[in-house]
């Protein structure tokens, strides 16, 4: 991210950033499902699962913040058709 902020704009492609964001969102969703299964199967406690998912959600929010910064740097927003 530091390189993106200080380097020339032509070196970076926001589509790569959006791909990483989608990967992070997919990982968050799969970890959420796995955590729910572990709680239901009594492999993990509710408290531990909740704390774990809070950490995962905060990491995903950090990723969203990086995307927002990149969009501001490039004066471009993610199109609504992109998912």
Secondary structure by P-SEA (a helix, b strand, c coil): cccccccccccccaaaaaaaaaaaaaaaaaaaaaaaaaaaaccccaaaaaaaaaaaaaaaaaaaaaaaaaaaaaccccccccc
